[in-house]
């Protein structure tokens, strides 16, 4: 039988017949395996999956590290009598379970018992492992706030398609989301904006909705998200933006900024001229913020933004110019580099690595800095050749906030701009041809971006995310020789139906 697993596994050898889940089907294996089988298979079937007492009618999980030489690898052997999931590590066993879910009838995704479904899983053997170690999705929770209940649902969706990094964009001009104990005004003031621009922010005159918008995550909530993600083998990478995209922080603590008049949390979109100043006290402020952030997030890598920094304020500010001279630096750009290195050194002292958007390359971060290339992959090539580890997210392939269809008939919901149809997302190749073998090894992987200026709620988010996130999942997991757009299109509608069972409605496929 043909299977419709996404991302497509490395090897699939079908066999006749099927394994049928029944009220007697038992489970055996490591604790996490048993928990996951019950978590994902009990609700819809209503079956209890007791601990195994026999060798037949059983789902068996095992970890055999010596059998595989890649992280995340697993093998599934499905016969009419039993299902064997053998993995090299815990993550691999988790991925085996995700594949098994996808092989079951889509009703398995229902959140209440469904009767009368023959719970058949096709027989065969799957060997599988990921191509890249970093398979991420970024969600911008500043432009629009998504609560913790939703974040968990989002993590469930990522896990289903074997994403393993959740890049959490936590701060920006329009809202500061993480609670920082030392600086309470960051959420008291920075988490709330008075209103939000209506329609496209480039339209004039601008109209506003007149409704406050905001929200924040307590430290306890963020720890809960980290733990929830870890159970699903997802690493949470927090992003604290500096020195640009920081209006919300400046609104809360005006001494961080360059202007005499106080700022308010931004109510419109775009690249803002307001940035942090470069005072020693500002550097210390953000070091303090990061001290709390690293306590909450165990990720080895911390994102500090670094994109779209407008230098006008620094050029005009006598204070900044004095600071430049005091530090013996020749330009505003060098000052940004200085700031970046101070923050990078601070993260190093905590045993963490700095990650920044590709503009940080212009500021000479140390080679231990990781570079996330959003503009075009040539920046990634440059970064890799200069010895940086790189995460590829070229906007023309991975920006899921861009249009997914030509909007001639005004049939698509408003977006920021851009055009990334499904076929383009599928064509995303994280290793550019120009990259020599050595440089290719520096590409850790890539990710999909969900910026939320024009994505106010989960419903719109799902519309923008699917089916394109399926394409990105496959670009990051499946070996390039196994990728085939026509075959993906054949499998994708089944996943859209799975998602529908989960109450997730993507853009209907043409
Ligand atoms: C550019 S990508 C930005 C974001 C916007 C996005 C919209 C990047 C590092 N900066 O601030 O939300 O474009 O597509």
Boltz pocket constraint, residues with backbone or C-beta under 6 A from the ligand:
constraints:
  - pocket:
      binder: B
      contacts: [[A, 307], [A, 308], [A, 357], [A, 374], [A, 399], [A, 401], [A, 416], [A, 451], [A, 452], [A, 453]]
      max_distance: 6.0
